[in-house]
Amino acid sequence: MITAFRSEQWTLVAAAVMLGILIGVAVTLLWRWYGRRRERLRRKRRIEAVSIDHLRNVAVPDGSGGLLHIDYVLLTVRGVLLLDVRDVVGNVFGSDPMIEWTVMHAGRRQTFPNPQGPLYDRIAALKAIVGDLPIEGRVMFGSGSSFPKGLPRLTLREESLEAEFPLGDRTQAEQLIEVWKSDWQRLRETLSPSEFGVRG
């Protein structure tokens, strides 16, 4: 009888421990999910803050019957800014002429194709639609990345987006971009939703 009682106690203790572990895992996963969601919303606000109007996760015809994905197309006081958003964590080593760039993080090494070539293709595709509208492009790296050897030409850190493309006074900005309204509208009508894209 005593043995059965002790066995029952151990079963309850084991069940309580397992429940505690499950709750701990659930809270940890929920906290991580919340952190990622908060980070995505913060990034979205930061990106949209430099523009009068924007398009997100769109596809542009490439001129050969295909489509090119674009994360963000922003109407700024300098014209259109095309953003290719990269969530890379670690030290990034890349330069304009390099075919592949390298990321080093936690003792691991990964490579990815130089993103500037595809960026030029996307800029050219947009210019084919609205040739008179100034168009720039940047590959934007998130806060988890660093460039120990310096940033390549068409890249920027997320933290420096507003400094490089300041909007200034919104009323004045809207007046400045008035000359591009018809080109921007044509761009909006030509681009279609993309099945790929940045989340958030």
Secondary structure as GFF3:
##gff-version 3
##sequence-region A 1 200
A	DSSP	alpha_helix	2	48	.	.	.	ID=ss1
A	DSSP	beta_strand	53	61	.	.	.	ID=ss2
A	DSSP	beta_strand	67	76	.	.	.	ID=ss3
A	DSSP	beta_strand	79	86	.	.	.	ID=ss4
A	DSSP	beta_strand	90	93	.	.	.	ID=ss5
A	DSSP	beta_strand	100	105	.	.	.	ID=ss6
A	DSSP	beta_strand	108	113	.	.	.	ID=ss7
A	DSSP	alpha_helix	116	129	.	.	.	ID=ss8
A	DSSP	beta_strand	135	141	.	.	.	ID=ss9
A	DSSP	beta_strand	145	146	.	.	.	ID=ss10
A	DSSP	beta_strand	155	157	.	.	.	ID=ss11
A	DSSP	three_ten_helix	158	160	.	.	.	ID=ss12
A	DSSP	alpha_helix	161	164	.	.	.	ID=ss13
A	DSSP	alpha_helix	170	176	.	.	.	ID=ss14
A	DSSP	three_ten_helix	177	180	.	.	.	ID=ss15
A	DSSP	alpha_helix	181	190	.	.	.	ID=ss16
A	DSSP	beta_strand	192	193	.	.	.	ID=ss17
###
